[in-house]
């Protein structure tokens, strides 16, 4: 989705121990780094997905508060991280998400009503259409790294010109799976790019209680792979670095670690109360660094964004979301197999009995209607 001028090895230029953070756009939307060669249409498409992710996210929180959705993990603040990295992917690449990657699902082609359906408690919403190389949501912390290393290893063994981008939070770096995956990937030169969404809080645990390292990126040194800390609120920086890392992986040079430094503006999930563990002043300061606002300033400087364009886009997105909600809420009767057939290779007798009972109840209800 665009080419970046290859002037230097970005991993070499920004060492994980030198304190530098890779950036293309400053907080005012001005170019301070390597501007990628993206067309106006591509830039507009990136902005659309950032806005679509944000508005759909706000609506999901509202639906949860109304009792129309179960516990939900808000995305606000991660839009640049998600959309920038998603645009760097090729169709053949694989993505291993954690549970907050709404924007990536949307860019890759998953319908919003399916995402909503998943958070409403239906596993049917986790079924991805054919051709979308992306795994379903994986809630267990750190598990994503092992999945990413495994898929990346298969790609390397098969000499595929494809890579795997795997997402996890800063809290996952305290889990054994993270270290096992990093070591395995480096030793076997898997086609894996490890993407740490460092939003500075693993639920209520701040980053300084998570690691004594100055950065998460520097953890890559011990495993013999390159690492880099990136401004996760800078969509162009995220695009550049992810593309660079994916190109490197596809060419057989092995894995790398990206620390996307960002901030979770809202709740960890809708079951969380962030006022109990962080100061509102901190939140307000990070709101000034809003990734959408920063990208909008950049687009305005290129005469791509106008207030009229914003109004039309907002109206279009709100109408799209309204229709997606209707589709999600129309799905009220999941197949009986959704509850019984996906846990064991062969169902136990008591599960078969329960399934038959459910089917009988449904048939009885249908007969009465």
Order of alpha helices (4+ residues) and beta strands (2+ residues): alpha-alpha-alpha-beta-alpha-alpha-alpha-beta-alpha-beta-beta-beta-alpha-beta-alpha-beta-alpha-alpha-alpha-alpha-alpha
